[in-house]
Amino acid sequence: MSEPLQSLDSLNDSFFRLSPDAIIVGDANGMVRHANPAASRLSGFSEAELIGQPAEHFIHPEDLPKLRSGLQKVFKGELVEGYELRALVKGGGYIWQEWNGVPLEGRSGFLSIGRDLTRRKTVEAELRESEEQFRRLAENATDMIYRMALPEGRYEYVSPASFHLFGYSPEAFYRNRLLVRDRLHPDWLEYFEQHWQMLLQGVVPATYEYQIVHRSGEVRWLNQRNMLVKADDGRPTAIEGIVTDVTARKQAEAEVLRLNSTLEQRVEERTAELKAVNEELESFSYSVSHDFRGPLRAINSFSEILREEYGHCLDAVGRDYLGRIATAAETMGRLIDGLLGLSRVLRSEVRSEPVDLSAVAHEILNEMQAARPQRQMGWRIEPELIVQGDPVLLRAMLQNLLDNAWKYTRHCLEPFIDVGRQRQESDTVFFVRDNGVGFEKQDAQKLFQPFQRLHAREDYEGSGIGLATVRRIVQRHGGRVWAAGTPNQGATIFFSISNAL
């Protein structure tokens, strides 16, 4: 090892050893002669590995021209400051250093100090990335993002969305700090003049809405959200904000207000219409109840007189015709009863109280069994089928369902009716099931239409109104009704009630 250029005693030994910066002493050939502990710590090379090697061996290849240029200046007796170089680290990689060089006495060598810049470079890279992300977001956002310097009111940044909101590019805002005022709708000019000076002083609402006239001439509503930026001493230095086009929302709000303003009138008109419909329905029901029954009674009466007083004068065909007249009149009477019942369901007010469908079903079936003791009917009724509803209407519903089940099991050897409930997803569903004649799957929807019959009238009596009445009662209780069946294997009528308990 060659002799040192100078004795370390002539240097500040404490500074050399304790400095956090890397200190390298080199000769006129660029060879390392001394290295302090910080140089070893930062590079990972030991002092022995550093000394005797060219300084260039420890610099990133891309930064060698910069190092050589700096050394040439040092060897000319110049002071070099602020060179940013990448110093290699043992094992791979590098760290950033700020390199400063000074010539030794007699230009016999150089002394360099390298300050670690890695943390600063990392922060700068993160800031650049953050700024780039912000710029990408801002320049692709549909809302206009801006920053205004205070107190001069000069725009420092305006995003490209300004063209969509105002019809002007960001450059137009940079040139004219009062561009927003120039585009304000006349209704808002007074507001602007009153608040502009307060705005420049940092007195600004967090959010507000106003109207502008777009460059195209279209009037638009804008919503502006602001954040005040202050210096360490509390002095306002800038306003940062986001401006959003809320024209569609404002138009929708105006339409809602317009509709609400006419709502009361429309409710009154609708109420009057419903009242008129109800009055017509009551008039129709009155006609059905009184005007239709008079002719039917006459038909029945004269048919009976003909049968008793002139029956002996008629042959078999005539007597058959007379019987058909009587049967048709009786059927017409049942239809009238069904229509009146459906009319009452449509018009009646629905009460709400707990109703035990199990108890009601027992009552109905016991009455039916007492009225037809010759039928040996079996049944099962699940207990505590309790719902909230109108007791009169719900009894009428069960009466129709059980009448149907009783009727269509007429030809079964062991007729059976099952009344119960089951869970379907989150709903409680009730059912009335029988093992009677059933029906085809494609006919399920016909069951609930008035006067729709799936079986011949001579086989099974009825008006075709019962299940239509059931559907209306269920709907008035907020539920739904449907059917399932198989020919000669029975039918099941399902129904739900919105307030099942």
C-alpha positions, 0 to 999 in steps of 0.5 A, spaced: 500 500 500 502 506 498 504 512 503 498 516 504 498 523 501 497 527 507 497 525 514 490 524 517 492 528 523 492 534 518 484 532 517 479 533 523 479 526 525 473 526 529 469 529 523 472 524 518 470 518 523 463 521 525 460 524 519 454 520 517 456 522 510 461 518 506 468 521 505 473 518 500 480 521 499 483 519 493 489 521 489 491 524 482 489 517 479 482 517 482 484 511 486 481 511 493 486 512 499 482 513 505 474 511 506 471 513 513 466 508 516 460 511 513 462 510 506 463 502 508 456 502 512 452 506 506 456 501 500 457 495 504 464 494 502 469 494 508 475 499 508 480 494 506 475 493 500 475 500 498 482 503 499 486 501 493 481 501 488 479 506 483 473 510 485 470 509 478 469 502 481 463 504 486 459 508 481 453 506 477 456 505 469 451 510 467 453 516 472 461 515 470 461 520 465 458 525 470 463 523 475 469 523 470 467 530 469 467 532 476 474 529 477 476 533 472 474 540 475 477 538 481 484 536 478 483 543 475 482 546 482 475 547 482 470 546 487 464 541 485 458 541 489 451 537 488 452 532 483 447 526 484 450 520 483 448 512 484 453 509 488 454 501 488 452 497 494 456 490 495 451 485 493 447 489 488 443 495 487 445 502 488 444 508 493 443 515 490 448 520 493 449 528 493 457 528 491 461 534 492 468 534 491 474 539 493 482 538 491 487 537 496 493 541 497 497 541 490 492 538 486 495 531 489 488 528 489 481 529 491 476 529 497 469 527 496 463 527 500 457 523 499 450 524 502 445 519 502 439 521 497 436 515 497 430 517 502 429 523 498 429 520 491 424 515 494 419 520 496 420 524 490 418 518 486 412 517 490 410 524 490 411 524 482 407 517 482 402 520 486 401 527 482 401 522 476 395 518 479 391 525 481 392 528 474 390 521 471 384 521 475 382 529 474 383 529 467 379 523 466 373 525 471 366 528 469 367 533 474 371 539 474 377 539 479 380 546 480 385 550 485 384 557 486 390 561 489 388 566 494 388 572 495 389 574 488 383 569 485 388 566 480 386 559 477 392 554 478 389 548 476 383 546 472 381 539 469 379 538 462 372 537 464 371 544 464 369 544 457 363 539 458 361 544 464 362 550 461 364 550 454 371 552 455 378 549 456 382 550 462 386 555 459 380 560 458 380 559 466 387 561 467 387 567 462 380 569 465 379 568 473 372 571 472 370 566 467 365 563 472 362 570 473 361 571 466 357 565 465 353 566 471 345 566 469 343 573 471 339 570 477 345 569 480 350 575 479 348 579 485 349 572 489 356 572 486 358 580 487 356 579 494 360 573 495 366 574 491 370 578 496 368 574 501 371 568 497 378 571 496 378 572 503 377 564 504 370 565 507 367 560 503 361 555 504 363 548 503 358 546 498 353 551 494 349 550 487 348 555 482 346 556 475 350 558 469 349 559 461 353 554 458 357 557 452 352 553 447 347 557 450 344 552 455 342 553 462 345 548 467 345 547 474 352 546 478 354 543 484 360 546 487 364 543 493 370 547 496 375 546 501 379 551 504 387 550 504 391 554 509 398 556 511 401 554 517 399 561 520 392 560 519 392 564 513 388 562 507 392 560 501 388 557 496 381 554 495 380 547 492 374 544 489 370 540 485 364 542 480 358 537 478 353 538 473 346 537 477 342 539 471 338 532 471 337 532 478 334 539 478 330 537 473 327 531 476 326 535 483 322 540 479 318 535 476 317 532 483 315 539 485 310 540 479 307 533 480 306 534 488 303 541 487 297 537 483 297 531 487 291 533 491 287 535 485 289 528 482 287 525 488 280 528 489 279 527 481 281 519 482 276 519 489 271 522 485 272 517 479 272 511 484 266 514 488 262 514 481 264 507 479 262 505 486 255 508 485 254 505 478 256 498 482 251 499 487 246 501 482 248 494 478 247 490 484 240 493 486 238 492 479 241 484 479 238 483 486 231 486 484 230 487 477 232 480 475 229 477 480 222 479 479 222 476 472 225 469 475 220 469 480 215 469 474 218 464 470 219 459 476 211 461 478 208 460 471 213 454 470 210 451 476 203 453 474 204 449 467 206 443 471 201 442 476 195 445 471 197 443 464 202 437 465 197 432 463 196 435 457 204 435 455 207 429 452 214 427 455 218 432 450 214 438 453 214 436 460 222 435 459 222 442 456 218 445 462 223 442 467 229 445 463 226 452 464 225 451 471 233 448 472 235 454 467 231 459 472 234 456 478 241 456 475 240 464 473 238 465 481 245 462 483 249 466 478 245 472 481 247 470 488 254 469 486 255 476 482 252 479 488 257 476 493 262 478 488 260 485 488 259 485 496 267 483 496 269 488 492 265 494 495 266 492 503 271 495 507 276 490 510 277 489 517 283 487 521 283 482 527 286 475 528 282 470 525 283 462 526 282 459 520 282 452 523 276 454 527 272 457 521 274 451 517 271 446 523 265 450 523 264 450 516 265 442 515 261 440 521 255 444 518 256 441 511 256 434 514 250 435 518 246 438 512 249 432 508 249 426 513 249 421 507 256 423 505 262 420 509 267 425 508 274 425 512 278 431 513 284 433 517 285 441 519 292 443 522 291 447 528 292 454 530 292 457 522 291 464 525 291 470 520 290 478 521 284 479 516 277 480 516 273 475 519 267 475 514 271 475 508 275 470 510 269 465 512 266 467 505 273 465 502 273 458 506 266 457 505 267 457 497 274 453 497 271 447 502 264 447 498 268 446 492 272 440 495 266 437 498 263 438 491 268 435 487 270 429 491 262 426 490 264 420 486 270 418 491 270 412 495 273 415 501 273 423 500 278 427 504 279 434 505 286 437 508 287 444 510 294 446 513 300 450 511 307 450 509 313 454 508 315 456 501 321 460 501 320 466 506 312 466 506 307 462 510 302 458 505 295 455 506 292 450 502 285 446 501 287 439 498 282 434 496 282 427 493 277 429 488 276 429 480 282 434 479 284 438 473 289 439 467 295 443 469 294 448 463 287 449 466 289 452 473 289 459 471 282 458 468 279 456 475 279 463 478 276 467 472 268 468 473 264 463 469 269 459 467 267 452 468 272 445 467 266 440 468 259 440 465 254 443 469 250 437 469 255 433 473 257 438 478 253 444 480 255 451 481 255 458 478 263 459 476 263 465 481 266 461 487 273 461 486 273 468 483 270 471 489 276 467 493 281 470 489 278 477 490 278 476 497 285 474 498 288 480 494 284 484 498 288 481 504 295 483 500 296 475 498 295 471 492 292 464 490 294 459 485 292 452 484 295 445 482 291 439 480 292 432 477 286 429 473 282 424 478 287 425 483 285 431 486 286 438 487 290 443 491 288 451 492 294 455 495 293 462 498 297 467 502 295 472 507 300 478 508 299 478 515 299 470 517 301 470 525 
